[in-house]
């Protein structure tokens, strides 16, 4: 590593250390809260471990060590996929040009943040950029921890372990992508709302929209959480008007985005022909498919009672209807879902070769025949049945489900990164009862994260 990059490595080591610091400080004053539903009776040692300071310290140490090793490895590799676009936009802003590239689809909030750090440090190398991106992305882990600690403190550490090693999220901590920084701002706005910071929450939510325009739906979600906390399901005109007056920043942000949408003629900044607002259920199906496997140990344990629901004729009828809709609407016709990517060495820009998107390979297989579609549908249906019986820590988090549909259904491009926000919200909001199953899920996630990070590092595939 070059000398100029060593200072950035030190900065990122400090940033990763925030994970330990936040979890340790939070563990010291952890409230003695009761779980929201009866837990399975656990051995004494498990009860002493679960939710303890020792558990928080151990989990934080594992996360920091693995993140540091992965960062030092991936930061040395050449840019891949959309990193080239993000790099050009960052360098454009860092060079003093207030210009948005034609093929950039999102507002450049992430790029402006990294460009500012580049200007402050003076290092424009790929290694430095990757480290600076990690510097502003990794704090999402302690933010997630603080939310779960408030909602379900006994399972906060293991839930954070699952989140940190979520296979479709973990590699992007260390790549030049906007998704993790976007998720950080969304979760921070949720945390501020849960802590009754009603002025700060909308400001952070608005900043998240400047990173990804679709986060305007997350802003509405946070506003919905506040309303349900204050008034429940009561829809009285006077109460609604008073509530909106008390949360004027949210209202102004929604109105401002509506103006942007009609003036701009859409949501995407650039490449609008490939990112139109188009009703497509591909991302919803991909979310349900991935959700089943990402929490496989927990879902296998919940499978029997979930399948028992099919004894209800209404559930069985809806399942058959879903199968029919799925077979008719699950298509893979976006041009970007047909692409392969090229990976370049950072030293001399020598072409390494063409490697597949795993997402695209999965979609190609799943849509090649009726049998393949049916096989793909099985975990989709199982996720639906499991979600039907999944309990959330608070009823108001049921808003996650309409948010999921609104976030995913309007996108023609099928992309697993679009699933990150609803997936993170479900991870923090679902009830947990079995430490063994939760830790098994975390171990499975760690294995998947290690495999994906290795494949990207070796230029064997991309997600």
Protein Blocks (a to p, Z undefined) as FASTA:
>chain_A
ZZklmmmmmmmmmmmmmmmmmmmmmmmmgccdddfbdcddddfklmmmnopaklmmmmmm
mmmmmmmmmmmmmmmpccehjllmmmmmmmmmmnopacddfklcbdcklmmmmmmmmmmn
opabfklmmmmmmmmmmmmmmmmmmmmmmmmmmlmmmmmmmmmmgmklmmmmmcccfklm
mmmmmmmmmmmmmnopaklmmmmmmmmmmmpmklmmmmmmmmmmmmmmmnomadcfklmm
mmmmmmmmlmmmmmmmmmmmmmnopablghmlmmcccddfklmmmmmmmmmmmmmmmmmm
mmmmmmmmmmpmklmmmmmmmmmmmmmmmccfbfklmcccddddfklopafbdcddfklm
mmmmmmmpmklmmmmmmmmmmmmmmmmmpccfbfklmmmmmmmmmmmmmpmbacfklmmm
mmmmmmmmpccfblklmmmmmmmmmmmmmmmmmmmmnopacZZ
